[in-house]
């Protein structure tokens, strides 16, 4: 056995969402002394917090669920092709309860600070209840979209009615019937909400700054016989997800865009537009992501479909993006979104022309007029990817703060390790394969790889692991280079770190948040790193190669 400073836990996982649940499952199976710290009152992450009307998967349900347990796959029945939030939270609770994972979770535990103790090679975490917990390794399983942002307008506290961000939609749902409701924003969340509540509220006014492309979800129920067929195909389903760039069943059309006649392209698009899910985005020609002409043609096609669905031509044009092409950022999927604007009780205000000036006691004021509301809903997005990290005072070697290191954008090795922050691992970190894929498919890859690394460390007496500076620089440059090939680089989206409501994330800056090489390529890269003895990491400890103290040991403990 190796000598080591006594710690409260060997591993502390921060976050009890989809990633944290699977990570603690892997650690519990290994008999590791580990716990999960979760700021919310219960597990579920995004599916615990986001309870707004219309919240649901944009991944086919059976591709979103965990694949690690044959028992779960055999016992759980998905009810809809794109499962709604209540069912999703029920599913995560089902998984956690089946494996008694709550025994290893602490709720209402917000981590305020995490400081690396260089002399002992341990982390000291300060929790909001006043405790300091210590561990050898920290696994950050923070949500990519877990820090909501509000618009930079004055007077939010002055409003006398009810107001909230979609992320904080009341768990006791408000009665919106006969209410005058305002929604600020037309991003992915707002698109879901608007389509769901348009026929259930008294009056709805949508304040749009920038329109987003959107395509039909085409949801449907899953019958018992459907579920039986899905179960019979699970191996095939997950094999397909593993070989596609986005981790979905939707495989790109391998034909060259310009080798196919326009008539054939239109026929393909007509079919995909009417099929469920991301087909119109991910089963399309690869050139729509990289070639301006190809992207312009598919954008024109989607614009025409919007015009067919929205009766008023002026409203239709207002809903069609002019500053980016279709598919260069994650495409929101909708149900009756465009049809909502055909209703007499739904109104669209273009605040790019008449900006919001302030919130008043009775509603909202633009440069043109005052509007009175009973409820204001802020669907104004998130401080994406790195926002949750910035809200923890993470200090590494020499007291360097992670938020300072990442002020201009993240830099990582594989999206998993950070130079200067030893023994801190991110299975779903920025620049990893998770953010740009079907999330749980990327999560399982990341958690499995992180767990394999930890097993390697324990088996070989490694007490400290840190990315080298050159390895981090190479990976970050590789991620940056991958953006240069994609039209995504032009988009004002969370994929590029754009958020006008976050200081330093306004127009003009770009953050290289996600890995654009596709999941198969990412998996091959990280597996090669492991096969080469975790090349790119500095490993030290009694059993590490070249360490003069020699010897190896197993530092796991169930105590």
VEXDREN-770248 format. One record per residue (C-alpha): residue number from 1; residue in three letters; x, z, y. Coordinates in Angstrom, 3 decimals, decimal comma. Each point is the difference from the previous one (the first is absolute). Layout:
// residues N
REC     k     r          u          w          v
REC   NUM   ALA          X          Z          Y
...
// end
This chain:
// residues 559
REC     k     r          u          w          v
REC     1   UNK      0,000      0,000      0,000
REC     2   UNK      1,111     -0,662      3,535
REC     3   UNK      0,202      2,615      2,695
REC     4   UNK     -2,640     -0,422      2,633
REC     5   UNK     -1,523      1,871      2,882
REC     6   UNK     -3,252      1,610     -1,022
REC     7   UNK     -2,973     -1,870      1,471
REC     8   UNK     -3,746      0,495     -0,023
REC     9   UNK     -0,428     -3,373     -1,700
REC    10   UNK      2,204     -2,728     -1,351
REC    11   UNK     -2,209     -2,648      1,627
REC    12   UNK     -2,552      0,210      2,791
REC    13   UNK     -2,339     -2,966      0,422
REC    14   UNK     -1,597     -0,433      3,419
REC    15   UNK     -3,438     -1,581     -0,193
REC    16   UNK     -2,755      0,104     -2,641
REC    17   UNK     -1,272     -3,544      0,332
REC    18   UNK      0,338     -2,798     -2,529
REC    19   UNK      3,816      0,255     -0,019
REC    20   UNK      0,224      3,786     -0,029
REC    21   UNK     -2,476      0,345     -2,861
REC    22   UNK      1,998     -2,313     -2,235
REC    23   UNK      3,333      1,477      1,065
REC    24   UNK     -1,008      3,554     -0,920
REC    25   UNK     -1,392     -1,295     -3,297
REC    26   UNK      3,406     -1,438     -0,898
REC    27   UNK      1,806      3,196      1,020
REC    28   UNK     -2,401      2,274     -1,870
REC    29   UNK      0,458     -2,096     -3,135
REC    30   UNK      3,752      0,579      0,276
REC    31   UNK     -0,425      3,755      0,374
REC    32   UNK      1,478     -0,029      3,493
REC    33   UNK     -0,623      2,850      2,410
REC    34   UNK     -1,923     -1,923      2,648
REC    35   UNK     -2,874      0,293      2,432
REC    36   UNK     -1,986     -2,248      2,318
REC    37   UNK     -0,610      1,035      3,596
REC    38   UNK     -3,107     -1,600      1,498
REC    39   UNK     -1,149      0,477      3,593
REC    40   UNK     -3,653     -0,768     -0,787
REC    41   UNK     -2,380      2,458     -1,698
REC    42   UNK      0,052     -2,061     -3,200
REC    43   UNK      1,679     -2,895     -1,778
REC    44   UNK     -0,710     -3,688      0,454
REC    45   UNK      1,982     -1,048      3,050
REC    46   UNK     -1,639     -2,974      1,674
REC    47   UNK     -3,034      0,331     -2,274
REC    48   UNK     -0,478      3,634      1,013
REC    49   UNK      0,180     -0,650      3,726
REC    50   UNK     -1,574     -3,411      0,550
REC    51   UNK     -3,715      0,561     -0,615
REC    52   UNK     -1,367     -2,514      2,457
REC    53   UNK     -2,884     -2,259     -1,068
REC    54   UNK      1,281     -3,042     -1,864
REC    55   UNK      3,342      1,530     -1,039
REC    56   UNK      1,002     -1,549     -3,316
REC    57   UNK      2,777     -1,742     -1,898
REC    58   UNK      1,067     -3,489      0,989
REC    59   UNK      1,734     -0,157     -3,396
REC    60   UNK     -2,090     -0,637     -3,085
REC    61   UNK     -0,752      3,509     -1,261
REC    62   UNK      1,464     -0,518     -3,446
REC    63   UNK      3,287     -1,223      1,521
REC    64   UNK      0,191      2,968      2,380
REC    65   UNK     -0,291      2,834     -2,531
REC    66   UNK      3,021      1,545     -1,655
REC    67   UNK      1,341     -1,770     -3,084
REC    68   UNK      2,124      2,858     -1,388
REC    69   UNK     -2,662      1,609     -2,218
REC    70   UNK     -1,830     -1,785     -2,810
REC    71   UNK     -2,421      2,934     -0,093
REC    72   UNK     -0,963     -0,415      3,655
REC    73   UNK     -0,406     -3,743     -0,457
REC    74   UNK     -2,286      0,633     -2,991
REC    75   UNK     -2,087      2,724      1,625
REC    76   UNK     -0,489     -1,040      3,617
REC    77   UNK     -2,775     -2,454      0,885
REC    78   UNK      0,263     -1,936      3,236
REC    79   UNK     -3,435     -0,619      1,502
REC    80   UNK      0,754     -2,732      2,521
REC    81   UNK      2,467     -2,861      0,182
REC    82   UNK      1,296      1,575      3,227
REC    83   UNK     -0,537      3,709     -0,359
REC    84   UNK     -1,358      2,086      2,930
REC    85   UNK      1,683      3,104      1,399
REC    86   UNK     -2,129      2,617     -1,790
REC    87   UNK      0,758     -1,587     -3,374
REC    88   UNK      3,692     -0,344      0,865
REC    89   UNK      0,287      3,689      0,846
REC    90   UNK     -1,915      0,868     -3,164
REC    91   UNK      2,480     -2,103     -1,989
REC    92   UNK      3,071      1,732      1,460
REC    93   UNK     -1,577      3,394     -0,693
REC    94   UNK     -0,767     -1,133     -3,552
REC    95   UNK      3,650     -0,894     -0,566
REC    96   UNK      1,306      3,204      1,574
REC    97   UNK     -2,414      2,221     -1,923
REC    98   UNK      0,633     -1,768     -3,306
REC    99   UNK      3,699      0,878      0,202
REC   100   UNK     -0,452      3,378      1,767
REC   101   UNK      2,018     -1,236      2,965
REC   102   UNK     -1,741      2,283      2,507
REC   103   UNK      1,995      2,871     -1,518
REC   104   UNK      3,044     -1,579      1,643
REC   105   UNK     -1,537     -0,751      3,414
REC   106   UNK     -0,258      2,072      3,175
REC   107   UNK     -2,654     -1,033      2,514
REC   108   UNK     -0,274      0,653      3,734
REC   109   UNK      3,802     -0,031     -0,072
REC   110   UNK      1,317     -2,146      2,809
REC   111   UNK      3,768     -0,403     -0,007
REC   112   UNK      1,208      0,477      3,555
REC   113   UNK      3,722     -0,330     -0,661
REC   114   UNK      2,412     -0,951     -2,765
REC   115   UNK      3,659      0,871      0,576
REC   116   UNK      2,878     -0,867     -2,324
REC   117   UNK      2,391      2,889     -0,652
REC   118   UNK      3,370     -1,722     -0,456
REC   119   UNK      1,817      3,063     -1,303
REC   120   UNK     -2,433      0,457     -2,894
REC   121   UNK     -1,234     -3,594     -0,419
REC   122   UNK     -3,615      1,125      0,221
REC   123   UNK     -2,982     -0,683      2,240
REC   124   UNK     -1,797      2,718      1,967
REC   125   UNK     -3,605     -0,867      0,815
REC   126   UNK     -1,986      1,888      2,614
REC   127   UNK     -3,737      0,060     -0,726
REC   128   UNK     -2,756      0,617      2,545
REC   129   UNK     -0,926      3,313     -1,667
REC   130   UNK      3,382      1,424      0,979
REC   131   UNK      1,789     -0,349     -3,345
REC   132   UNK      3,356     -1,648     -0,559
REC   133   UNK      0,281     -1,694     -3,380
REC   134   UNK      3,249     -1,267     -1,504
REC   135   UNK      0,698     -2,753     -2,498
REC   136   UNK      2,772     -2,260     -1,224
REC   137   UNK     -1,894     -3,257      0,482
REC   138   UNK     -2,823     -1,019      2,344
REC   139   UNK     -2,275     -2,881     -0,949
REC   140   UNK     -1,877     -1,390      2,986
REC   141   UNK     -3,376     -1,300     -1,187
REC   142   UNK     -1,448     -0,311      3,485
REC   143   UNK     -2,842     -2,371      0,734
REC   144   UNK      0,940     -3,290      1,633
REC   145   UNK     -3,145      0,122      2,139
REC   146   UNK     -0,531      3,713      0,487
REC   147   UNK      0,691      0,564      3,708
REC   148   UNK     -2,986     -1,236      2,038
REC   149   UNK      0,524     -1,142      3,565
REC   150   UNK     -2,339     -0,021      2,984
REC   151   UNK     -0,106     -2,463      2,886
REC   152   UNK      1,892      0,850      3,157
REC   153   UNK     -3,053      0,532      2,176
REC   154   UNK     -0,913      2,985      2,113
REC   155   UNK     -2,965      2,287     -0,450
REC   156   UNK     -0,344      0,223     -3,775
REC   157   UNK     -0,641      3,738      0,258
REC   158   UNK     -2,675     -0,551      2,651
REC   159   UNK     -2,503     -1,705     -2,293
REC   160   UNK     -3,012      2,258     -0,663
REC   161   UNK     -1,135     -1,806     -3,127
REC   162   UNK      1,610     -0,149     -3,441
REC   163   UNK      3,290     -1,862     -0,392
REC   164   UNK      2,612     -0,341     -2,741
REC   165   UNK      2,627     -2,288     -1,495
REC   166   UNK     -1,058     -1,821     -3,157
REC   167   UNK      2,764      1,893     -1,841
REC   168   UNK     -1,788      3,251      0,896
REC   169   UNK     -3,554     -1,180     -0,679
REC   170   UNK     -2,011      3,220     -0,481
REC   171   UNK     -0,288      1,067     -3,632
REC   172   UNK     -3,605      0,872      0,793
REC   173   UNK     -1,017     -3,544      1,013
REC   174   UNK     -1,622     -0,236      3,425
REC   175   UNK     -3,490     -1,459      0,271
REC   176   UNK      0,508     -3,224      1,972
REC   177   UNK     -3,577     -1,256     -0,216
REC   178   UNK     -1,454     -0,576      3,458
REC   179   UNK      3,409      0,815      1,501
REC   180   UNK      1,906     -2,059      2,552
REC   181   UNK      3,372     -0,482     -1,670
REC   182   UNK      3,268     -1,380      1,371
REC   183   UNK      2,839     -1,186     -2,213
REC   184   UNK      3,358     -0,607      1,632
REC   185   UNK      2,099     -2,412     -2,040
REC   186   UNK     -0,526     -2,905     -2,391
REC   187   UNK      2,757      0,602     -2,531
REC   188   UNK     -0,453      0,370     -3,754
REC   189   UNK     -1,785      3,358      0,222
REC   190   UNK     -2,354     -1,028      2,793
REC   191   UNK     -0,876     -3,168     -1,897
REC   192   UNK     -1,137      2,127     -2,953
REC   193   UNK     -1,927      2,453      2,178
REC   194   UNK     -1,769     -2,621      2,119
REC   195   UNK     -1,237     -1,969     -2,991
REC   196   UNK     -1,319      3,202     -1,593
REC   197   UNK     -1,772      1,683      2,943
REC   198   UNK     -1,297     -2,902      2,087
REC   199   UNK     -3,459      0,183     -1,555
REC   200   UNK     -0,038      3,816     -0,110
REC   201   UNK      0,611      0,951      3,651
REC   202   UNK     -2,195     -0,253      3,017
REC   203   UNK      2,465     -2,044      2,037
REC   204   UNK      3,622     -0,953     -0,625
REC   205   UNK      2,552     -1,179      2,553
REC   206   UNK      3,384     -1,211     -1,227
REC   207   UNK      2,948      0,075      2,394
REC   208   UNK      2,567     -2,554     -1,139
REC   209   UNK      3,463     -0,489      1,455
REC   210   UNK      1,426     -2,334     -2,634
REC   211   UNK     -2,068     -1,617     -2,767
REC   212   UNK      1,189      0,000     -3,586
REC   213   UNK     -0,392     -2,608     -2,674
REC   214   UNK     -2,253      1,128     -2,799
REC   215   UNK     -1,411     -1,433     -3,220
REC   216   UNK     -2,911      0,944     -2,282
REC   217   UNK      0,468      2,821     -2,484
REC   218   UNK     -2,739     -1,349     -2,299
REC   219   UNK     -0,440      3,342     -1,720
REC   220   UNK     -2,159      0,526     -3,096
REC   221   UNK     -0,979      2,692     -2,480
REC   222   UNK      1,948      0,504     -3,233
REC   223   UNK     -2,316      0,303     -2,977
REC   224   UNK      0,802      1,778     -3,261
REC   225   UNK      0,665     -3,338     -1,660
REC   226   UNK      2,239     -1,030      2,918
REC   227   UNK      1,940      3,240     -0,402
REC   228   UNK      0,438     -0,596     -3,727
REC   229   UNK      1,481     -3,433      0,718
REC   230   UNK      2,302      1,493      2,633
REC   231   UNK      1,251      2,634     -2,449
REC   232   UNK      0,778     -2,677     -2,551
REC   233   UNK      2,084     -1,797      2,634
REC   234   UNK      1,882      2,937      1,545
REC   235   UNK      3,382     -0,975     -1,454
REC   236   UNK     -0,463     -3,563      1,234
REC   237   UNK     -1,228      1,196      3,410
REC   238   UNK      3,027      2,201      0,633
REC   239   UNK      2,392     -2,645     -1,307
REC   240   UNK     -1,459     -2,464      2,494
REC   241   UNK      0,239      2,516      2,831
REC   242   UNK      3,652      0,639     -0,889
REC   243   UNK      0,969     -3,655      0,342
REC   244   UNK     -1,886     -0,828      3,213
REC   245   UNK      1,638      0,548      3,387
REC   246   UNK     -2,771      2,281      1,256
REC   247   UNK     -0,772      1,900     -3,172
REC   248   UNK     -3,476     -1,506     -0,345
REC   249   UNK     -1,592     -2,251     -2,592
REC   250   UNK     -0,028     -2,710      2,660
REC   251   UNK      2,908     -2,354     -0,670
REC   252   UNK      1,162     -2,458      2,689
REC   253   UNK     -0,677     -3,703     -0,383
REC   254   UNK      3,377     -1,400     -1,027
REC   255   UNK     -0,772     -3,536      1,160
REC   256   UNK      1,574     -1,135      3,227
REC   257   UNK     -2,428      0,160      2,914
REC   258   UNK      0,878     -3,486      1,216
REC   259   UNK     -0,060     -1,449     -3,521
REC   260   UNK     -3,728      0,702     -0,266
REC   261   UNK     -2,554     -2,119      1,837
REC   262   UNK     -2,014      1,561      2,802
REC   263   UNK     -3,157     -0,478     -2,057
REC   264   UNK      1,529      2,018     -2,847
REC   265   UNK      1,137      2,706      2,413
REC   266   UNK     -3,485      0,317      1,472
REC   267   UNK     -1,543      0,104     -3,458
REC   268   UNK      2,382      2,810     -0,986
REC   269   UNK     -0,746      1,952      3,170
REC   270   UNK     -3,750     -0,370     -0,410
REC   271   UNK      0,267      1,467     -3,484
REC   272   UNK      2,350      2,830      0,942
REC   273   UNK     -2,025      0,984      3,071
REC   274   UNK     -3,032      0,621     -2,197
REC   275   UNK      1,896      1,901     -2,691
REC   276   UNK      0,704      3,768      0,038
REC   277   UNK      2,946      1,616      1,693
REC   278   UNK      3,300     -1,353      1,237
REC   279   UNK     -0,198     -3,383     -1,717
REC   280   UNK     -0,327     -1,881      3,295
REC   281   UNK      3,200      1,752      1,124
REC   282   UNK      2,129      0,428     -3,125
REC   283   UNK     -1,130     -2,865     -2,270
REC   284   UNK      0,699     -2,394      2,828
REC   285   UNK      2,981     -2,269      0,548
REC   286   UNK      3,232      1,886      0,668
REC   287   UNK      0,649     -2,112      3,096
REC   288   UNK     -2,801      1,708      1,946
REC   289   UNK      2,386      2,967      0,354
REC   290   UNK      3,037     -1,989      1,121
REC   291   UNK     -1,001     -3,392      1,434
REC   292   UNK     -1,644     -0,247      3,425
REC   293   UNK     -1,912     -3,191     -0,799
REC   294   UNK     -1,351      1,308     -3,296
REC   295   UNK     -1,004      3,263      1,630
REC   296   UNK     -1,715     -1,824      2,876
REC   297   UNK     -2,098     -1,980     -2,465
REC   298   UNK     -1,198      3,022     -1,989
REC   299   UNK     -0,624      1,847      3,288
REC   300   UNK     -2,182     -2,851      1,228
REC   301   UNK     -1,907      0,106     -3,278
REC   302   UNK     -0,684      3,758      0,246
REC   303   UNK     -0,963     -0,401      3,670
REC   304   UNK     -2,600     -2,601     -0,979
REC   305   UNK     -1,416      2,352     -2,633
REC   306   UNK     -0,357      2,683      2,681
REC   307   UNK     -1,808     -2,457      2,284
REC   308   UNK     -2,417     -0,771     -2,819
REC   309   UNK     -0,842      3,678     -0,397
REC   310   UNK     -0,302      1,085      3,647
REC   311   UNK     -2,979     -1,539      1,788
REC   312   UNK      1,188      0,325      3,588
REC   313   UNK      2,928     -2,400      0,629
REC   314   UNK      1,531      2,161      2,733
REC   315   UNK     -0,048      3,085     -2,220
REC   316   UNK      1,486     -1,977     -2,865
REC   317   UNK      2,910     -1,167      2,146
REC   318   UNK      0,608      3,550      1,185
REC   319   UNK      0,267      1,114     -3,641
REC   320   UNK      2,555     -2,674     -0,918
REC   321   UNK      3,650      1,064      0,502
REC   322   UNK      2,102     -2,218      2,238
REC   323   UNK      3,280      1,975     -0,064
REC   324   UNK      0,792     -0,187     -3,738
REC   325   UNK     -0,855     -2,088     -3,002
REC   326   UNK     -2,062      0,886     -3,031
REC   327   UNK      1,811      2,005     -2,671
REC   328   UNK      3,173      0,834      1,904
REC   329   UNK     -1,044      3,636     -0,273
REC   330   UNK     -2,136      1,789     -2,577
REC   331   UNK     -3,447     -1,577      0,132
REC   332   UNK     -2,941      2,374      0,490
REC   333   UNK     -2,795     -0,632     -2,471
REC   334   UNK     -3,562      0,331      1,248
REC   335   UNK     -3,636      0,162     -0,993
REC   336   UNK     -2,510     -1,323      2,555
REC   337   UNK      2,470      0,572      2,826
REC   338   UNK     -0,543     -3,283      1,794
REC   339   UNK     -3,731      0,076     -0,690
REC   340   UNK     -0,163      3,353      1,810
REC   341   UNK      0,545     -1,826      3,294
REC   342   UNK     -3,163     -2,015     -0,595
REC   343   UNK     -2,070      3,169      0,352
REC   344   UNK     -1,743      0,817      3,281
REC   345   UNK      1,270      3,594     -0,126
REC   346   UNK      3,697     -0,964     -0,266
REC   347   UNK      2,061     -0,925      3,069
REC   348   UNK      3,617     -1,149      0,361
REC   349   UNK      2,083      0,905      3,059
REC   350   UNK      3,309     -1,833      0,440
REC   351   UNK      2,249      2,608      1,592
REC   352   UNK      2,840     -2,483      0,272
REC   353   UNK     -2,079     -1,397      2,888
REC   354   UNK     -1,675      3,202      1,217
REC   355   UNK      2,350      2,839     -1,035
REC   356   UNK     -1,125      3,531     -0,704
REC   357   UNK      0,739      2,233      2,961
REC   358   UNK     -1,036      3,405     -1,313
REC   359   UNK     -2,333      2,103     -2,065
REC   360   UNK     -2,723      1,643      2,036
REC   361   UNK     -2,323      2,918     -0,720
REC   362   UNK     -2,651     -2,450     -1,145
REC   363   UNK      2,002     -2,815     -1,556
REC   364   UNK      2,576     -2,634      0,892
REC   365   UNK      0,930     -1,806      3,202
REC   366   UNK      1,564     -3,437      0,155
REC   367   UNK      1,185     -1,820      3,094
REC   368   UNK     -3,441     -1,606      0,058
REC   369   UNK     -2,586      2,667     -0,830
REC   370   UNK     -0,898      3,408     -1,439
REC   371   UNK     -1,411      0,331     -3,521
REC   372   UNK     -1,981      2,997     -1,274
REC   373   UNK      0,439      1,191     -3,611
REC   374   UNK     -0,939      2,818     -2,314
REC   375   UNK      2,985     -0,530     -2,317
REC   376   UNK      3,455     -1,524      0,581
REC   377   UNK      2,017     -1,089     -3,034
REC   378   UNK      3,719     -0,636      0,446
REC   379   UNK      1,102     -2,630     -2,521
REC   380   UNK      3,349     -0,307      1,718
REC   381   UNK      2,427     -0,012     -2,887
REC   382   UNK      3,014      2,016     -1,028
REC   383   UNK      3,576      0,801      0,809
REC   384   UNK      0,802     -1,889     -3,172
REC   385   UNK      2,694      0,459     -2,628
REC   386   UNK      2,372      2,297      1,902
REC   387   UNK     -2,594      1,964      1,988
REC   388   UNK     -0,461      2,659     -2,667
REC   389   UNK      3,789      0,445     -0,223
REC   390   UNK      0,257      0,398      3,761
REC   391   UNK     -2,456      2,902     -0,104
REC   392   UNK      2,333      2,020     -2,220
REC   393   UNK      3,221      1,280      1,569
REC   394   UNK      2,295     -1,446     -2,670
REC   395   UNK      3,658      0,924      0,587
REC   396   UNK      2,830     -1,331     -2,133
REC   397   UNK      3,779      0,227      0,077
REC   398   UNK      1,304      1,468      3,233
REC   399   UNK     -3,532      0,743      1,159
REC   400   UNK     -0,814     -3,671      0,581
REC   401   UNK     -3,746     -0,470      0,379
REC   402   UNK     -1,619     -2,781     -1,977
REC   403   UNK     -2,337     -0,831      2,868
REC   404   UNK      3,079     -0,639      2,167
REC   405   UNK      1,704     -2,121     -2,648
REC   406   UNK     -3,172     -2,066     -0,367
REC   407   UNK     -0,909     -0,160      3,675
REC   408   UNK      0,529     -3,765      0,113
REC   409   UNK     -1,265     -0,521     -3,545
REC   410   UNK      0,747      1,210     -3,528
REC   411   UNK      3,217     -0,593     -1,874
REC   412   UNK      0,138      0,841     -3,696
REC   413   UNK      1,636     -0,841     -3,287
REC   414   UNK     -2,634     -1,618     -2,234
REC   415   UNK     -2,693      1,761      2,032
REC   416   UNK      0,846      3,068     -2,118
REC   417   UNK      3,133      1,640      1,467
REC   418   UNK      1,235      0,624      3,547
REC   419   UNK      3,652      0,351      1,007
REC   420   UNK      0,545      3,443      1,502
REC   421   UNK     -2,963      1,524     -1,823
REC   422   UNK      1,206      0,936     -3,483
REC   423   UNK     -2,390      0,855     -2,850
REC   424   UNK     -2,982     -1,389      1,915
REC   425   UNK     -1,823     -2,699     -1,939
REC   426   UNK     -2,893     -2,270      0,953
REC   427   UNK     -1,881     -1,733     -2,836
REC   428   UNK     -2,245     -1,702      2,578
REC   429   UNK      2,267     -0,008      3,009
REC   430   UNK      0,405     -2,547      2,779
REC   431   UNK      1,815     -3,142     -1,195
REC   432   UNK     -0,976      0,736     -3,608
REC   433   UNK     -2,207     -2,188     -2,166
REC   434   UNK     -3,116      2,134      0,493
REC   435   UNK     -1,279     -0,721      3,491
REC   436   UNK     -0,473     -3,741     -0,437
REC   437   UNK     -1,544      0,082     -3,457
REC   438   UNK     -3,009      1,250     -1,946
REC   439   UNK      0,883      3,600      0,772
REC   440   UNK     -0,221      1,769     -3,385
REC   441   UNK      1,897     -2,805     -1,698
REC   442   UNK      2,838      0,560      2,452
REC   443   UNK     -0,422      3,782     -0,251
REC   444   UNK      0,481      0,066     -3,755
REC   445   UNK      3,152     -2,090      0,341
REC   446   UNK      1,388      2,282      2,713
REC   447   UNK     -0,893      3,288     -1,681
REC   448   UNK      1,362     -1,118     -3,372
REC   449   UNK      3,285     -1,122      1,564
REC   450   UNK      0,368      3,219      2,024
REC   451   UNK     -0,754      2,095     -3,085
REC   452   UNK      2,532     -1,938     -2,076
REC   453   UNK      2,579      0,656      2,689
REC   454   UNK     -0,760      3,723      0,019
REC   455   UNK      0,349      0,128     -3,786
REC   456   UNK      3,366     -1,730      0,348
REC   457   UNK      1,071      2,544      2,620
REC   458   UNK     -1,031      2,992     -2,096
REC   459   UNK      1,578     -1,373     -3,154
REC   460   UNK      3,294     -0,621      1,781
REC   461   UNK      0,330      3,092      2,139
REC   462   UNK     -0,540     -1,872      3,259
REC   463   UNK     -0,919      2,383      2,794
REC   464   UNK      0,132     -2,375      2,958
REC   465   UNK     -1,034     -3,627      0,361
REC   466   UNK      0,127     -2,013      3,187
REC   467   UNK     -0,057     -3,666      0,937
REC   468   UNK      3,271     -1,319      1,323
REC   469   UNK     -0,062     -1,378      3,513
REC   470   UNK      1,032     -3,535     -1,087
REC   471   UNK     -2,667     -0,089     -2,734
REC   472   UNK     -2,678      1,062      2,470
REC   473   UNK      1,170     -2,588      2,522
REC   474   UNK     -0,060     -2,772     -2,625
REC   475   UNK     -3,498      0,849     -1,198
REC   476   UNK     -1,417      0,298      3,502
REC   477   UNK      1,544     -3,347      0,924
REC   478   UNK     -1,467     -1,524     -3,172
REC   479   UNK     -3,462      1,283      0,945
REC   480   UNK      0,488     -1,395      3,512
REC   481   UNK      1,090     -3,374     -1,368
REC   482   UNK     -3,117     -0,188     -2,190
REC   483   UNK     -2,150      0,342      3,123
REC   484   UNK      1,732     -3,024      1,533
REC   485   UNK     -1,498     -2,197     -2,722
REC   486   UNK     -3,535      1,211      0,541
REC   487   UNK     -2,506     -0,779      2,738
REC   488   UNK     -0,771      3,712     -0,157
REC   489   UNK      2,889      0,512      2,403
REC   490   UNK     -2,269     -1,353      2,765
REC   491   UNK     -2,909      2,329     -0,715
REC   492   UNK     -1,009      3,020      2,062
REC   493   UNK     -0,809      2,204     -2,964
REC   494   UNK      1,100      3,166     -1,725
REC   495   UNK      2,152     -2,175     -2,266
REC   496   UNK      2,169     -0,644      3,054
REC   497   UNK     -0,409      3,467      1,475
REC   498   UNK     -2,232     -1,135      2,843
REC   499   UNK     -2,412      2,567      1,420
REC   500   UNK     -0,712      0,076      3,714
REC   501   UNK     -1,183      3,604     -0,359
REC   502   UNK      3,403      1,276     -1,215
REC   503   UNK      2,888      0,514      2,404
REC   504   UNK      2,784     -2,483     -0,770
REC   505   UNK     -2,169     -2,112     -2,324
REC   506   UNK     -1,479     -2,209      2,684
REC   507   UNK      0,319     -3,766      0,239
REC   508   UNK      3,557     -1,287      0,067
REC   509   UNK      1,446      2,157     -2,754
REC   510   UNK     -0,034     -0,709     -3,724
REC   511   UNK      0,551      2,470     -2,809
REC   512   UNK      0,981     -1,200     -3,426
REC   513   UNK     -2,342      2,232     -1,966
REC   514   UNK     -0,715     -1,832     -3,246
REC   515   UNK      1,862     -1,927     -2,662
REC   516   UNK     -1,187     -3,612     -0,084
REC   517   UNK      1,804     -1,156     -3,110
REC   518   UNK     -2,882      0,805     -2,343
REC   519   UNK     -0,288      2,690     -2,626
REC   520   UNK      1,755     -1,854     -2,867
REC   521   UNK      3,101     -0,572      2,114
REC   522   UNK     -0,046      3,573      1,279
REC   523   UNK     -0,221      1,365     -3,542
REC   524   UNK      2,929     -2,150     -1,127
REC   525   UNK      2,124      1,259      2,911
REC   526   UNK     -0,654      3,701     -0,493
REC   527   UNK      0,438     -0,289     -3,765
REC   528   UNK      3,348     -1,697      0,515
REC   529   UNK      1,090      2,858      2,284
REC   530   UNK     -0,893      2,489     -2,742
REC   531   UNK      1,725     -2,062     -2,702
REC   532   UNK      3,186     -0,001      2,105
REC   533   UNK      0,137      3,789      0,095
REC   534   UNK     -2,003      0,240      3,223
REC   535   UNK      2,443     -2,065      1,957
REC   536   UNK     -0,533      0,519      3,717
REC   537   UNK     -0,358      3,771     -0,316
REC   538   UNK      2,584      2,705      0,441
REC   539   UNK     -0,540      2,394     -2,915
REC   540   UNK      1,702      3,379     -0,111
REC   541   UNK     -0,153      3,120     -2,113
REC   542   UNK      1,678      1,468     -3,060
REC   543   UNK     -0,948     -2,946     -2,186
REC   544   UNK      0,258     -2,834      2,487
REC   545   UNK      2,606     -2,724     -0,649
REC   546   UNK      3,259      0,951      1,668
REC   547   UNK     -1,091      3,563      0,771
REC   548   UNK      2,958      2,269     -0,888
REC   549   UNK     -2,204      2,866     -1,186
REC   550   UNK     -1,186     -2,033     -3,003
REC   551   UNK     -2,736      0,848     -2,421
REC   552   UNK     -3,656     -0,862     -0,087
REC   553   UNK     -3,138      1,953     -0,424
REC   554   UNK     -3,761      0,002      0,112
REC   555   UNK     -1,436      1,610      3,109
REC   556   UNK     -3,640     -0,280     -0,994
REC   557   UNK     -2,085      3,104     -0,389
REC   558   UNK     -3,655      0,689     -0,590
REC   559   UNK      0,305      3,385      1,691
// end
